[in-house]
Amino acid sequence: MATIDEVDTMRDARDVDGLIRALADPDEFVRSQAALSLGTLADPKAQEPLARVRDEDPSASVREAAATAYKWVVGRIQEVEATR
């Protein structure tokens, strides 16, 4: 079980794998914050886990956070691909 402070630390350290693991935390606030942190980092590795949480999490607020973060990640991927 992660805390919000740990999620913040993972975000600051760009620990994408740790944040992806936090998407399965029992605390819905931790899951929401992990999703938004992944969106902020916009690492392509987060796209699939965010899509899964967006579609399957039992909490509406977590699904909403994951949907927002998913859009940020996809937007960043599109920006990078447009510059190639």
C-alpha positions, 0 to 999 in steps of 0.5 A, a space after each residue: 500500500 502506497 501513500 500520497 507522499 510515496 506517489 509524489 516521490 515516485 513522480 519526482 523520480 520519474 518512477 513509471 514502474 512504481 506508479 504503474 504498480 500504484 494503480 492497483 493500490 487499495 486506496 482510490 485516492 492513491 490510484 487517482 494520484 498515481 494515474 495523474 502522475 503518470 499522465 504528467 510524465 507522459 511515458 508511453 509505457 503508461 498508455 496500456 495500464 491507464 487504458 485498463 484502469 480507465 475501463 475497469 477500475 471500480 471507482 468513478 473518480 479513478 476511472 476519470 483520472 485515468 481517462 484524463 491521464 491517458 489523453 495526456 499520454 496519447 497527446 504527448 505520443 502524437 506530439 513526438 511522432 509529429 516531429 519525426 
